[in-house]
């Protein structure tokens, strides 16, 4: 049987294909271990990041999703298997797809996160606003509610990736006007939990992350999470300063001016 292909799978190396085929043969077992109470677990499809994973059918999008877990574990099939198993269990418990559809208080979260624009290769761009007009005291007041909102936004970003040509996103975290008083126990707990969830359950979905409008005194904060992140993830992160000119200098090589909001050195007006 010919291997189903798309533009992303055609870029896989021989080593990656070997690991992928091994992991794929384990899918029925992984599904069964994830949901031991489901007698049909070996046959029932599941959805991850908007992609249907059928344990008994070859599919190019499934191959792309599985490759995320393999690359996160440097082609260690056993480690990728455990990571996928943990992800399936977490998704069943948390239900991130439902979180993406849940209503949240616009007065609290309405200005805190947006999906806007794409890079030249079609990757969606996600903006997380932790400064400006956003009242972070209210945003972080309830950790569980914040996490459902934040994971829901992440899931929306995944829904904008087709896993045919695009399987990663760009993220922008804006800290305009954030002061020392903003570093509360609640915000620290939220940042740590979000970092853990996206590291463990959304592997290799990040192409590039920009921290913008970062006051000099806050730069050190971003490296507090260094022990939680892999070297390959840290390499995708870039801390930029303040002013559209400075930010644009860092972001315009990745995002066209027509797709980048004016406040970040571009030409777009998203009317947030």
C-alpha positions in Angstrom: 0.0 0.0 0.0 1.3 3.4 -1.0 2.1 5.8 1.9 -0.4 8.7 1.9 1.6 12.0 1.4 1.2 15.7 1.7 3.6 18.6 1.5 4.7 18.1 5.1 5.2 14.4 5.1 7.3 14.7 1.9 9.9 16.5 4.0 10.3 13.7 6.5 13.8 12.1 6.5 14.4 8.3 6.2 15.1 8.2 9.9 11.9 10.0 10.7 9.9 7.6 8.5 11.3 4.6 10.2 10.4 5.9 13.7 7.0 7.0 12.4 6.0 3.6 11.0 7.0 2.0 14.3 5.0 4.5 16.4 2.0 4.1 14.1 1.9 0.4 14.5 1.5 1.1 18.3 -1.5 3.3 17.9 -4.2 0.7 18.7 -2.2 -0.3 21.8 -1.8 3.4 22.8 -5.5 4.0 22.4 -6.3 1.0 24.5 -3.9 2.0 27.2 -5.2 5.5 27.2 -8.8 4.3 27.7 -8.8 0.9 29.2 -12.6 1.1 30.0 -13.5 1.5 26.4 -13.9 -1.9 24.7 -13.6 -0.3 21.3 -10.6 1.8 22.1 -8.4 0.0 19.5 -10.8 0.9 16.8 -12.4 4.2 17.8 -10.8 7.4 16.1 -9.8 10.3 18.3 -9.2 13.9 17.5 -6.0 15.8 18.3 -5.6 19.5 17.3 -8.5 19.1 14.9 -7.0 16.1 13.2 -8.8 12.7 13.3 -6.4 9.9 14.3 -7.7 6.6 13.2 -5.6 3.7 14.7 -6.4 1.4 11.8 -6.1 3.7 8.8 -3.1 5.3 7.0 -3.5 9.1 6.7 -0.9 11.8 5.9 -2.3 14.3 8.6 -2.0 11.6 11.2 1.6 11.1 10.2 2.2 14.8 10.7 0.7 14.8 14.1 2.6 11.7 15.2 5.8 13.3 14.0 5.3 16.2 16.4 5.6 13.7 19.3 8.6 11.9 17.7 10.5 15.1 17.1 9.9 16.3 20.6 11.5 13.1 21.8 14.3 13.1 19.3 12.9 10.0 17.5 12.7 8.0 20.7 9.6 5.9 19.9 9.0 4.7 23.4 9.2 8.2 24.8 6.9 9.5 22.0 4.4 6.8 22.8 4.3 7.9 26.5 3.9 11.5 25.5 1.1 10.8 23.1 -0.6 8.5 25.7 -0.4 11.3 28.3 -1.7 13.8 25.8 -4.8 11.6 24.9 -5.6 11.2 28.6 -5.2 14.9 29.3 -7.4 15.8 26.3 -10.1 13.5 27.4 -10.1 15.1 30.9 -9.6 18.7 30.0 -11.5 18.7 26.6 -9.6 21.6 25.0 -11.8 21.6 21.9 -14.7 22.4 24.2 -12.6 25.1 25.9 -12.1 26.7 22.5 -15.9 27.2 22.1 -16.7 28.2 25.7 -17.8 31.8 26.4 -15.5 33.9 28.5 -16.1 37.3 30.1 -15.2 39.8 27.4 -14.4 42.5 30.0 -11.7 40.2 31.4 -10.4 38.2 28.4 -11.7 40.1 25.4 -8.4 42.0 24.8 -6.0 39.4 26.2 -5.7 37.1 23.2 -6.2 37.2 19.4 -5.5 35.2 16.3 -4.5 37.6 13.5 -2.6 37.2 10.2 -0.2 34.6 8.8 3.5 34.4 7.9 4.6 34.0 4.3 4.4 30.2 4.7 0.8 30.3 6.0 1.5 29.9 9.7 -1.2 31.5 11.9 -0.1 34.2 14.4 -1.4 34.2 17.9 -1.1 37.3 20.2 -1.2 37.1 24.0 -1.6 40.6 25.6 -0.5 40.9 29.2 -0.1 44.7 29.3 -1.8 47.7 27.9 -5.6 47.8 28.6 -5.7 44.2 29.9 -6.3 43.9 33.7 -4.0 41.0 34.5 -5.2 40.9 38.1 -8.6 39.8 36.8 -7.1 37.6 34.0 -5.1 35.6 36.5 -7.5 35.7 39.4 -8.9 32.2 38.8 -6.2 29.8 37.6 -8.7 27.2 36.3 -10.7 29.7 34.3 -7.5 31.3 32.9 -6.2 27.9 31.8 -9.4 27.0 30.1 -9.3 30.3 28.2 -5.6 30.1 27.4 -5.8 26.5 26.3 -8.9 27.3 24.2 -7.0 30.0 22.5 -4.2 27.6 21.8 -6.7 25.1 20.4 -8.1 27.8 18.1 -4.6 28.4 16.8 -4.3 24.7 16.0 -7.6 24.8 14.2 -6.0 27.3 11.8 -3.3 24.8 10.9 -4.3 22.4 8.1 -1.6 19.8 8.8 -1.2 19.5 5.1 1.0 22.5 4.5 1.1 24.2 7.9 1.6 22.5 11.3 3.1 25.3 13.5 2.2 28.8 14.6 4.0 32.0 15.6 3.2 33.5 19.0 3.6 37.0 20.3 3.5 37.9 24.0 3.0 41.6 24.6 4.0 43.1 27.9 3.5 46.8 27.2 3.4 48.8 30.4 3.8 45.8 32.7 5.4 46.7 36.0 7.0 44.8 38.9 3.6 44.7 40.7 2.3 42.5 37.8 4.5 39.6 38.9 2.0 38.2 41.4 1.9 34.7 42.8 -1.2 34.2 40.6 0.5 35.3 37.4 3.6 33.1 38.2 1.4 30.1 38.8 -0.5 30.7 35.5 2.7 31.1 33.5 4.2 27.9 35.0 1.1 25.9 34.3 0.7 27.2 30.8 4.3 26.4 30.0 3.9 22.8 31.3 0.7 22.1 29.4 2.0 23.5 26.1 5.3 21.7 26.5 3.7 18.3 27.3 0.5 18.3 25.2 1.3 20.6 22.2 4.8 19.5 21.2 6.5 21.2 18.3 3.5 23.3 17.4 5.5 26.5 18.0 7.6 27.9 15.1 8.7 31.1 16.7 7.8 33.1 19.9 8.4 36.8 20.3 8.2 38.6 23.7 7.6 42.2 22.8 7.5 45.5 24.7 9.5 43.9 27.4 10.9 46.3 30.1 14.6 45.8 30.7 13.9 44.8 34.3 11.7 42.0 33.2 14.0 40.3 30.7 15.4 37.9 33.3 11.9 36.6 34.0 11.7 34.7 30.8 14.7 32.6 31.6 13.2 31.4 34.9 11.5 28.7 32.8 14.6 27.5 31.1 14.7 24.3 33.1 11.2 23.5 31.9 12.0 23.9 28.2 14.1 22.0 25.7 17.0 23.7 24.0 15.1 23.5 20.6 12.2 25.4 22.2 14.4 28.0 23.8 16.0 28.6 20.4 12.6 29.6 19.0 12.2 32.4 21.5 13.3 36.0 21.0 12.9 38.8 23.5 12.4 42.2 21.8 12.4 45.7 23.4 10.0 48.6 23.3 8.8 50.7 20.3 7.4 49.7 16.9 10.7 50.3 15.2 12.6 47.9 17.5 9.9 45.3 17.5 9.4 45.5 13.7 13.2 45.0 13.2 12.8 41.6 15.0 9.5 40.5 13.6 9.4 41.8 9.9 11.9 39.1 8.8 9.3 36.5 9.7 6.0 38.4 9.1 5.1 40.7 6.1 4.3 44.3 7.0 0.7 43.8 5.6 0.1 41.0 8.1 1.8 42.7 11.1 -0.2 45.2 13.3 1.1 48.8 13.2 1.9 48.7 16.9 4.5 46.1 16.1 6.1 47.9 13.2 3.8 46.6 10.5 1.0 48.1 8.4 -2.0 46.1 9.5 -4.8 47.5 11.6 -6.6 44.6 13.4 -8.9 47.0 15.3 -8.6 45.0 18.5 
